Amino acid sequence: MKNIFLLSIILLSFSCKGQQYPLNTFFENVPQGAYLKDLNHELDPYVGIYKANFEGNEITFYITKQENKLEKSTGKTYYMDALIIKYIVKNSLGVTLQDTQNQTIQTNKLYSINTRPYENSVILYYTGTNCGVGWGKVTLKKLNSTQISWDYNPNSTSVGDDCPANADKTVYLPETDNLIFTKQ
């Protein structure tokens, strides 16, 4: 009897955990609490430090892979493996304009929400700078083992009434297409 009880508890604990799905499963088909796992290692080639120059600024990306990232979307909560990009933007004099690398409370979030393996690309969501200015979609395309292409066109540059007047609303990320970043 003791063994049957122990076996029942073990089976119950496994069945209570979220179901695992491939990373590219359409989120509407994912049940509450599921886990979208990078089973095919589609995110791994993007991990690393990358640099590019744009309009006199040097942009450095620190791309990591986070497993089990909590995602809340349209009334559903689930987990997914995602690329997280933290970055530093410096002007031509070497002065830091924006640094998200060491933020304890992550604002200016930039993280993957989907992959397109047939296009060799990853889709990311950018929450925007202060007050959400510049939020939108970013596409990274793997060109080869040392280079990625960056496409970013912000959805909004307007601010709401609740935004402090003195907040820096500058979008420091390069608003352009086909900018090449090289792995360091």
Buried (B, 14 or more C-beta within 10 A) or exposed (E): EEEEEEEEEEEEEEEEEBEEBEBBBEBEEBEEEBBBBBEEEBBEBBEBEBEBBBEEBBBBBBBBBBEEBEBEEEEBEBBBBBBBBBBBBBEEEEEEBBBBEEEEEEEBBBBBBBBEEEEBBBBBBBBBBBBBBBBBBBBBBBBEEEBBBBBBEBEEBEBEEEBEEEEEBEBBBBBEEEBEBEBE
